[in-house]
Every structure is written in structure tokens, then in C-alpha cells.
Amino acid sequence: MKIKVKAQPGQVCRLSDSVCVTEKEKSVELTTTVRRRIKDGSLIDCSKKRGKSK
């Protein structure tokens, strides 16, 4: 399953040697690493609508 994620503003989150997530939304495979990064706050899950609606 793929989800859209982005990094915190001004940061880059490395998921593996070949995958880097920046502030731009990126579609990545949902792995345990990705889940862990979302949980600790270094990645933002864009598929969930949170915050301001409009």
C-alpha cells in the first residue's frame, strides 16, 4: 500500500539509501520504518486530512 508523506518543513527524512522525503509530498510504500517515522513526528502523513480544511 502506498501513502503520501512529506517531511517537516526545512527537513529531509531518509527512509533508505534510495528514498529521501522532503517538504514536497511523495508517495512511498507503507513500511514499518515509514510508520515509525510518522509516529515519532519526522514524517507527516498527507493522506489523512488534518488541521485546516479548505
N, C-alpha and C positions, 0 to 999 in steps of 0.2 A: 504494500500500500504506500502510495506517495502522498506526502503532505507538503504544504507551502510553509517555509520558515524564513525568518530573517534574523540577523544578529542585532544586538543592542546598538544604538546609534554610536558611531565612531569606533566600533569594534569589529574584529573579524573572528569568526569561530571556525577552527579547523576540526572537521569531523574525521578525516583520514588524510593520507598523503595526497590524494587527488581531489578531495572535496573541501572547498572553503566556502563559508557562507558569510556574506557581507550584509550591509544595510538593505540591499535590494532583495526582494522576495526571490526565493529559489525553491524549486520543487525537489525534494530529496526523499529517499527511501526511509520509511519509518523503522528505525532500528532501536535497539536498547540504548545505544550511545546517544541517538537523537532524543529519545525520551528523557534520558538523564540530563542532557543539556537544557531541555525545556524546563525540567523540574528545578534545576539549580539557577535558572534565570538567564543563562548566557544565550539562549535562543528564544525567539518569540514565535509562537505558533500563529500563522496568519489565517489558517482555515477556520479557526474559532473566531466569531465576531465578539470582540471585547472592547470595552471603552466607549468612545463616542460613536453613535450611529448617525449617519448622514453621508 
